[in-house]
Amino acid sequence: MTWTKETAFEKLQSIYTDKVMQEEKRRIFQQVYRHLHEHLDDLAVSSGLKQEAEKQLKFFKEYTFMPGDNLFQSMRYVFLLARGERETDPQTTEQHINRIYRALFQPAGLKNPYIPDSFWSTTLGVACLVAQKGVESVYPILDEITEAEQMEGENSHEPK
């Protein structure tokens, strides 16, 4: 398919539903939460989080919303850009993207995050690409999605 910005954003809007975005936030929250506990174990303070903090984190996971300036807000920001909202400020976009990369891919002791290639095919990875490089950067991914949908549609019409 020949993509334009408009058709690409239409396709991304159909993909980035509220449910998909919530599921991705939960998946990422689980990763960061597990990582936090691993580091607490490394520091020999496995019970380092107070019961109130644990309760609050469970609440955040359930509702995929955390007040304040945080990872969830950065994810929301890039998801909205992927859905076609206008960028407010390139510096703000960069800050949100850097927070995501740092939280997910910057090990202790490294200055820069190491982002695995597999990330770019995730829901969040595609949204980050759109935010960082523009919707044109995901045209090949949209081609793959469209092909897969067409094949799925053809297979669902085959007699069994």
Buried (B, 14 or more C-beta within 10 A) or exposed (E): EEBEEEBBBBBBEEBBEEEEBEEBBBEBBEEEBEEEEEEBEEEEEEEEBEEEEEEEBEEBBEEBEBEEEBBBBBBBBBBBBBBBEEEEEEEEBEBBBBBBBEBBBBEEEEEEBEBEEEBBEEBBBBBBBBBBEEBEBBBEBBEEBEEEEEEEEEEEEEEE
